[in-house]
């Protein structure tokens, strides 16, 4: 098992079953939250004129930078304009 998978397992986000890696319920919630963040940032960047490939790569980094509270406030603030939240 890789260090990253070991860390995810220790955090209770995944479990191993043979060679399979399965998300736990908490892992599903974390994955959904990360995807929501990614989609918001990607959409904002594309709407600002950034090409789709660059927007996706940069959203991938941005999704990890904000606290949950800051992200929620930003998403709520932008919801009418972007369809977020």
Residue, then its C-alpha position, 0 to 999 in steps of 0.5 A: x500500500x502506498x503512503x497516500x493510501x495508508x494515510x487515507x485509510x488511517x483517516x477512515x476515508x478508504x478501506x482495502x479489500x484485497x487489491x481494491x480500494x473502497x471509499x468509506x461513507x466518510x470518504x464519499x462525503x470528502x470526495x463529494x465536497x472536493x468535487x463540488x469545490x473543483x467544479x465551482x473553481x473550474x467554472x469560475x475560471x472558464x467563465x473568466x476566459x481561462x481555457x478548459x484544460x488550464x482551468x481544470x488543472x488550476x481548480x485541482x490546486x485551488x480546491x484544497x486551499x480554502x477552509x470549509x467556512x470560506x468556501x461555503x461563504x464564497x459559494x453562497x455569494x456566487x450561487x446566483x451568478x454561477x449556479x453554485x451551492 
